Every structure is written in structure tokens, then in C-alpha cells.
Amino acid sequence: MGGRLGLAIDRAEGLALRMHRALWLPSFVIVIALGFWETVYCVLHRMVSSEADADGKINTYIREHRQQHEERQGSQEQDKKTEDGKTKTAAAGTRVAIVTGANGGIGMETARALGLAGFTTILACRNSKRGQNALSALENSTGLRDGSAFRLMELDLASFASIERFAGEVERLYGRVHVLVCNAGTAFSHYDTTYDGLEAQFGTNFVGHYVLANRLEPALRRAGRARITVAASVAACMVHEIDYTRVTDVWRFGRFANYATSKLALLVFARALARRLDGSGVTVNAFHPGIVATSLYRNVLFTMLPGVDGFLRRWLWLDQRAGAVTSVYLALSPELDGKSGGYYARELPAATHPDALDVAAQDRLCCFTDILIATNTHAPTLLQSINAAATSSSSSSSV
């Protein structure tokens, strides 16, 4: 769990968010406030040993998870004993984890931890070359080279057809999914569209994960116990609410506002999905990783200035390992068993955007997204397949 420094920063940010909401302040005010406190944490965490030891924290979560899994396996084997005291022989089922955008940054570090924790971890990557480099790096750094720990599969969240192919292959090969880490994303890019005609940031960051999570819902339910983690961001609080015209009207596009809108949509969706999956054994939690030295900021102007990017990465921003701590915590820690619908930062529950808690806002987002998918997809059967999978899952869980 996070320490006193993280708790202090979370309280300061929570106060800033409440003031921003109550006074309806301009977006730049909350950007400055949150940016200040995030920078304070980045600077001070290096001075606090309990906060700076990312390796120690991640290794602890891996060890605790493996221990819990072994205890559960032992209990299950005991339950399988026959009347004459002999234990039936049964091959232990493969535990499957999926990490989107696992070719670098937080995704790669999360995939590393999941592989070491005993999962068959699917690196769901758009760029096959970068994905192959990540696969080789993970196998070499962990020593897990037999193919059972890491597997590369192509997934482009900007393409509904790619998502459908990926999900179909996962179901064919494994049938069950135990951890889904919705990590991939793009940020602050100029206006572009996905293959299916959606604004790229909203379409990739949110809609792609929306389709993927819904498509894999039956496989997650079949796992019995499963977790979905969603990489959101405190940037969601840059906007007061989801402005749907920013998604549908090119003239309303703004690089930063659309990124914030996509992250707010992820927060709202995570809560809506947690509500829908309540009692199924599948939990859903979102998290803010912090300001991390990844490629996410490559489109921000000030990082392109000579020497600035290197200074920020070396002295201010969190390294990738530190940025992945909360992601690993949500995916592996026994402390999160049965906990769903939360939003975390620095391994602590954090203040979230009010719309994430608003059931009407959740329902409106899901309705809007379903219509958006139906009217933009080049594959007309995609929405029907998602609805059919959800209906099948719901009917089987009610039996």
C-alpha cells in the first residue's frame, strides 16, 4: 500500500478537485494545480525510501500473489480427494493475462510482473516489430523462455476487426481470461481517425477498450475469479463532463481536451462495468499511474525542446517501473480480492471525477458508445456479436 507521502498528495489533489468542481473553474486552473502536486510527488518520492523502492513493492505483490495462488491450489486439491484418500490427477489450468500496449512503458512492466506471478501473459500489441522486441526483452530479463510465460498477439485498438480477431483467437486458444489490463493509448496527437472513422484518441483509448472488454466478458466470467484494470488518468479532471460533440465534430477537437475526455470516459466506463459485473467474480478498478517517463508525451511541444525531455525523464518524472506499481498492485495484490469499482493512485483509493459515480452518466456513455460503434464500424456484425456474447453470459450466470 502507498505511504504517507502518497496519502498527503492524494488529499491535496482531492481538495483541488472539489474546489474546481464547486467553483466551476477554467480547465487550466486544475491543470496547474494537479500538475504542481504530481510534480511534488515525483520530486519527493525519491527521498522517501518506502516510496522509491518500486522493485521491492512489485516483488512483494508477485510473492504475495504466488503464495495465495499456491494456497488456493492446495485447498482445491484437498477438495478433489477421493473417498479412499487418494488425490485425483488433474492438470492445473493455465491462467491467462492480457496487457494491451505491452511493448513498452507501464504495460511492459506490468506484463513482466504478471509473467513472474505465473500467468501466461499475452502482449497485445499493434506494432509487431516493437512487440517482438518487448517479448525478447521480457524473456531475457525474467529467464522465462519456454513460451509459457509470454506470448505476442497482434491487437490494434483502432480497428474493430482487429479486436474481433484477437478476442476470437484468445477464446479459441484459452477459453478463459483471468486478468485484463487495459493499458494502451495515445495522447495529445493531432486530429486523426481510427480505421472505423472515430476520433483517434477517444476511439483508441476508450472505445477500443470498451469493445475489447465487452467482447471478452464471457471468457472473464468463465475464469471464476478475474480482474480488469483500466489505466485512466488524473487528466480526466481537466474537463467538467464528457462533451460528446468533441467526439463527433471535428471543429470541436482539441488535443488536450479530447485526451482528457477519453480518460474520463474510461473512468466512467470502469465504474459502469464494475456495476454490471457485480457478483460475477470479475472485478474492475481504474488507476492513475502518475507522470511517467514513457513515450506518451512525445507530441507535447515542450518535450521537443533540446535537453528538456532528458531533464524531465531523469529528474522529475517517475521511471517506468515506478509508474507500473499501482497497475501491478491492482492486478495481483490479495488486498484487492473482491474490491471493485475503485479508482487508485499511488496504491491508494483516490478522489475521482463525480461523473464516474453518476449512474445516469454511466448509462448515457454506454448508450452513446453502442450507437457510435453501430454507425461507424466497417464490420456490421461486430455490435451484434458483442450483444450476443453479453446476452449469453448474462443468461448463463442467472441459471
C-alpha positions in Angstrom: 0.0 0.0 0.0 1.0 3.6 -0.5 2.8 5.5 2.2 2.2 8.8 3.9 3.6 10.9 1.1 1.2 9.4 -1.4 -1.7 9.9 1.1 -0.8 13.6 1.5 -0.6 14.1 -2.3 -3.9 12.4 -2.8 -5.6 14.6 -0.1 -4.2 17.7 -1.7 -5.4 16.7 -5.2 -8.8 15.7 -3.8 -9.2 19.2 -2.3 -8.2 20.8 -5.6 -10.7 18.7 -7.5 -13.5 19.6 -5.1 -12.7 23.3 -5.4 -12.5 23.0 -9.2 -15.9 21.3 -9.3 -17.6 23.6 -6.8 -16.4 26.9 -8.3 -16.6 25.6 -12.0 -13.1 27.0 -12.6 -11.5 27.0 -16.0 -9.6 23.9 -17.1 -6.2 25.5 -17.0 -6.6 26.1 -13.2 -7.0 22.4 -12.4 -4.2 21.5 -14.8 -1.8 23.8 -13.0 -2.9 22.6 -9.5 -2.8 18.9 -10.4 0.5 19.3 -12.3 2.0 21.0 -9.3 1.1 18.2 -6.9 2.1 15.5 -9.3 5.5 17.2 -9.7 5.9 17.5 -6.0 5.3 13.8 -5.6 7.8 12.9 -8.4 10.5 15.0 -6.7 9.9 13.9 -3.1 9.2 10.2 -3.7 12.9 9.8 -4.5 13.8 11.0 -1.0 11.4 8.6 0.8 12.8 5.0 0.7 9.4 3.4 1.1 8.0 5.3 -1.9 11.1 5.0 -4.2 11.5 1.2 -3.9 9.4 0.2 -6.9 11.2 -3.1 -7.4 10.6 -4.1 -3.8 6.9 -3.2 -4.0 6.4 -5.1 -7.2 8.3 -8.1 -6.0 6.2 -8.1 -2.8 3.0 -8.2 -4.9 4.3 -11.0 -7.0 5.3 -13.0 -4.0 2.0 -12.5 -2.2 0.0 -13.4 -5.3 2.0 -16.6 -5.9 1.6 -17.6 -2.2 -2.1 -17.0 -2.3 -2.4 -19.0 -5.6 -0.5 -21.9 -4.1 -2.7 -21.9 -1.1 -5.8 -22.0 -3.2 -4.4 -24.8 -5.4 -3.7 -26.8 -2.3 -7.2 -26.3 -1.0 -8.7 -27.3 -4.3 -6.5 -30.5 -4.5 -7.7 -31.3 -1.0 -11.3 -31.0 -2.1 -10.6 -33.3 -5.0 -9.5 -36.2 -2.8 -11.5 -39.4 -3.3 -13.1 -41.4 -0.5 -10.1 -43.8 -0.2 -7.8 -40.8 0.4 -6.1 -40.7 -3.0 -5.9 -37.5 -4.9 -7.2 -37.4 -8.4 -4.7 -36.3 -11.0 -5.7 -33.1 -12.8 -3.6 -30.8 -14.9 -3.7 -27.3 -13.4 -5.5 -24.9 -15.8 -3.5 -22.1 -17.5 -4.1 -18.7 -16.0 -4.2 -16.1 -18.7 -3.5 -12.4 -18.5 -3.8 -9.8 -21.3 -1.9 -6.5 -21.3 -2.7 -4.0 -24.1 0.2 -1.8 -25.2 2.7 -4.2 -23.6 5.5 -3.3 -26.0 6.9 -0.6 -23.6 6.4 1.6 -20.6 3.9 0.7 -17.9 2.4 -2.1 -20.0 5.7 -3.9 -20.4 6.5 -3.6 -16.7 3.0 -4.9 -15.8 3.4 -7.8 -18.2 6.8 -8.6 -16.6 5.2 -8.9 -13.2 2.3 -11.0 -14.4 4.6 -13.4 -16.1 6.7 -13.8 -13.0 3.5 -14.3 -11.0 2.7 -17.4 -13.0 0.4 -16.1 -15.7 0.6 -16.9 -19.4 0.8 -13.2 -20.4 -0.4 -12.1 -23.8 1.4 -9.0 -25.1 -1.4 -7.4 -27.1 0.5 -5.0 -29.4 -0.3 -3.1 -32.6 3.3 -2.9 -33.8 4.5 -6.4 -34.3 8.2 -5.4 -34.5 8.1 -3.5 -31.2 6.1 -6.3 -29.7 8.7 -8.9 -30.7 11.4 -6.7 -29.2 9.5 -6.5 -26.0 8.9 -10.2 -26.0 12.6 -10.9 -26.3 13.5 -8.4 -23.6 10.9 -9.9 -21.2 12.1 -13.5 -21.8 15.7 -12.5 -21.4 15.2 -10.4 -18.2 13.0 -12.9 -16.5 14.6 -16.1 -17.7 11.2 -17.4 -18.7 11.9 -18.5 -22.3 9.8 -21.7 -22.7 6.9 -19.8 -24.2 4.5 -20.4 -21.3 5.0 -17.1 -19.6 4.8 -14.6 -22.5 3.0 -14.7 -25.9 2.8 -11.9 -28.5 -0.5 -11.4 -30.3 -1.5 -8.6 -32.7 -4.1 -6.2 -31.5 -4.9 -2.8 -32.9 -7.5 -1.0 -30.7 -8.2 1.5 -33.5 -9.7 -1.3 -35.6 -12.9 -3.2 -34.6 -12.0 -6.0 -37.0 -8.6 -6.4 -35.3 -10.3 -6.5 -31.8 -12.7 -9.2 -33.0 -9.9 -11.3 -34.5 -7.8 -11.0 -31.3 -10.7 -11.9 -29.0 -11.8 -14.8 -31.1 -8.2 -16.2 -31.1 -7.9 -15.8 -27.3 -11.2 -17.6 -26.8 -10.1 -20.4 -29.2 -6.7 -20.9 -27.6 -7.6 -20.5 -23.9 -11.3 -20.1 -23.3 -10.7 -18.1 -20.1 -9.1 -14.8 -19.2 -8.1 -14.1 -15.6 -6.6 -10.6 -15.9 -7.3 -7.9 -18.5 -5.1 -4.8 -18.2 -6.5 -2.0 -20.4 -3.3 0.0 -20.7 -2.7 1.0 -24.3 -3.4 4.5 -25.5 -2.4 7.6 -27.5 -2.1 11.1 -26.2 -2.1 14.7 -27.4 -2.0 13.8 -31.1 -3.3 16.0 -33.9 -6.7 15.2 -35.3 -6.9 11.7 -36.9 -9.4 8.9 -37.1 -9.4 5.2 -36.4 -10.0 2.6 -39.2 -13.7 2.8 -38.4 -13.9 6.6 -38.6 -13.8 7.6 -34.9 -11.7 10.5 -33.5 -8.4 8.7 -32.8 -7.8 9.4 -29.1 -11.4 8.7 -28.0 -11.6 5.7 -30.4 -8.3 4.1 -29.3 -8.1 4.9 -25.6 -11.7 4.3 -24.8 -13.9 2.8 -27.5 -11.2 0.1 -28.4 -11.1 -1.0 -24.7 -14.9 -0.8 -24.4 -15.2 -3.2 -27.3 -12.4 -5.5 -26.1 -13.7 -5.7 -22.5 -17.3 -6.4 -23.6 -16.1 -9.0 -26.2 -14.0 -10.8 -23.6 -16.6 -10.7 -20.8 -17.7 -14.3 -21.3 -14.1 -15.5 -21.0 -13.6 -13.4 -17.9 -16.7 -14.7 -16.3 -15.6 -18.3 -17.1 -12.4 -17.8 -15.1 -14.4 -17.6 -11.9 -12.1 -15.0 -10.3 -10.9 -12.3 -12.7 -9.7 -8.8 -12.7 -9.9 -5.9 -15.2 -7.7 -2.9 -14.6 -8.1 0.3 -16.5 -5.3 2.9 -17.0 -7.1 6.1 -16.6 -5.5 9.4 -15.5 -6.0 12.4 -13.3 -6.1 14.3 -16.6 -9.8 13.2 -16.8 -10.5 16.1 -14.4 -9.4 18.6 -16.9 -12.9 18.5 -18.3 -16.1 19.1 -16.2 -18.1 16.5 -18.1 -17.9 14.4 -21.3 -18.6 16.7 -24.2 -19.9 14.3 -26.9 -19.6 16.9 -29.6 -15.8 16.8 -29.2 -16.0 13.2 -30.3 -18.3 13.7 -33.3 -17.5 17.2 -34.5 -14.0 17.8 -36.0 -14.3 21.5 -35.4 -14.7 21.0 -31.6 -11.5 18.9 -31.5 -8.7 19.9 -29.1 -5.6 17.7 -28.5 -5.7 18.1 -24.7 -9.4 18.3 -24.2 -10.0 15.2 -26.3 -7.4 13.2 -24.4 -9.0 14.3 -21.1 -12.4 13.3 -22.5 -11.1 9.8 -23.5 -9.7 9.3 -20.0 -12.9 10.5 -18.3 -14.8 8.0 -20.5 -12.5 5.2 -19.3 -13.2 6.2 -15.6 -17.0 6.3 -16.2 -16.9 3.0 -18.1 -14.8 1.2 -15.5 -17.4 2.1 -12.9 -20.3 1.1 -15.2 -18.6 -2.2 -15.9 -18.0 -2.9 -12.2 -21.7 -2.3 -11.6 -22.7 -4.6 -14.3 -20.3 -7.4 -13.3 -21.2 -7.1 -9.6 -21.5 -10.7 -8.1 -19.9 -12.3 -11.2 -16.4 -12.8 -9.6 -15.0 -10.3 -12.1 -13.7 -7.0 -10.5 -13.0 -3.8 -12.3 -10.7 -1.0 -11.0 -9.1 2.1 -12.6 -5.9 3.8 -11.7 -3.8 6.9 -12.3 -0.1 5.9 -12.8 1.4 9.3 -12.2 3.6 11.4 -14.6 5.7 8.6 -16.0 8.7 8.8 -18.4 7.1 7.0 -21.3 6.5 7.8 -25.0 3.1 9.2 -24.1 4.3 12.8 -24.1 6.1 12.7 -27.4 3.5 15.0 -29.0 3.8 17.7 -26.3 5.7 20.7 -27.6 7.9 21.5 -24.6 9.3 17.9 -24.5 10.7 18.5 -28.0 13.0 21.3 -26.9 16.7 20.4 -26.7 17.5 18.9 -23.3 14.1 19.3 -21.8 12.8 15.8 -22.4 16.0 14.3 -20.9 15.9 16.6 -17.9 12.2 15.7 -17.2 12.8 12.0 -17.5 15.9 12.0 -15.4 15.0 14.4 -12.6 11.2 14.9 -12.4 9.1 12.2 -13.9 8.6 8.7 -12.5 10.5 5.9 -14.2 8.5 3.2 -15.9 9.0 0.7 -13.1 7.7 3.2 -10.5 4.8 4.1 -12.8 3.7 0.5 -13.0 3.5 -0.1 -9.2 -0.2 0.7 -8.9 -1.0 -1.2 -12.1 0.7 -4.3 -10.7 -1.0 -3.7 -7.3 -4.4 -3.8 -8.8 -3.7 -6.8 -11.0 -2.0 -9.0 -8.3 -2.4 -7.9 -4.7 -4.6 -10.1 -2.5 -5.7 -6.8 -0.8 -7.9 -6.2 -3.9 -9.8 -9.5 -3.7 -13.5 -8.8 -4.2 -12.9 -5.0 -4.4 -14.5 -3.4 -7.5 -15.4 0.0 -8.9 -12.5 1.8 -7.3 -10.1 4.4 -8.6 -6.5 4.3 -7.3 -3.3 6.4 -7.4 -0.1 5.5 -5.6 -1.7 2.3 -4.4 -4.4 4.2 -2.5 -8.0 4.9 -3.2 -8.1 8.4 -4.8 -10.7 11.1 -5.4 -12.3 10.6 -8.7 -14.4 12.6 -11.2 -18.0 13.0 -10.0 -19.3 11.7 -13.3 -17.6 8.4 -12.7 -20.0 7.9 -9.8 -23.1 9.1 -11.6 -25.2 6.1 -12.8 -27.1 8.3 -15.4 -23.7 9.4 -16.8 -22.6 5.8 -17.0 -25.7 4.7 -18.8 -25.5 7.6 -21.2 -21.9 6.9 -22.1 -22.6 3.2 -22.8 -25.7 4.1 -24.9 -23.7 6.7 -26.9 -20.8 4.3 -27.4 -23.1 1.5 -28.7 -24.6 3.9 -31.2 -21.2 5.2 -32.2 -20.0 1.6 -32.8 -23.0 0.7 -34.8 -22.9 3.7 -37.0 -19.2 3.8 -37.7 -18.0 0.2 -37.9 -17.0 -1.3 -41.3 -17.9 -4.7 -39.8 -21.8 -4.6 -39.3 -21.9 -7.8 -37.3 -19.5 -6.5 -34.6 -22.1 -4.9 -32.3 -24.4 -7.9 -32.7 -21.6 -10.3 -31.6 -20.8 -8.1 -28.6 -24.5 -8.1 -27.6 -24.9 -11.8 -28.2 -21.9 -12.5 -26.1 -23.2 -10.3 -23.3 -26.7 -11.9 -23.5 -25.2 -15.4 -23.4 -23.0 -14.5 -20.4 -26.0 -12.9 -18.5 -28.2 -15.9 -19.2 -25.6 -18.5 -18.1 -24.9 -16.5 -14.9 -28.6 -16.4 -14.0 -29.0 -20.2 -14.3 
